[in-house]
Amino acid sequence: MDKEAAKKEFKKYEKMRNEMYEFLEKEIPKRADGSLDFERAGKIDAKEVFEKWFQLDYQARKIRGIAINCLGLKGE
């Protein structure tokens, strides 16, 4: 994979990660210090959370493969 294609995959991961945080921040109120207040959180659609997490995890595993190949490492 060339450098530009790898950069594209990293950017895709960053976008998905930001979208996950935006989703959580929309659904879970924040405390005064900016941290998420899970105690005051309402119900979140578990299917939607899982779908977003699975997409993010898939992209992270894809990037892991790119990094391993670029560095000439063997996957464990």
Secondary structure, 3 states (H helix, E strand, C coil): CCHHHHHHHHHHHHHHHHHHHHHHHHHCCECCCCCECHHHCCCCCHHHHHHHHHHHHHHHHHHHHHHHHHHCCCCC
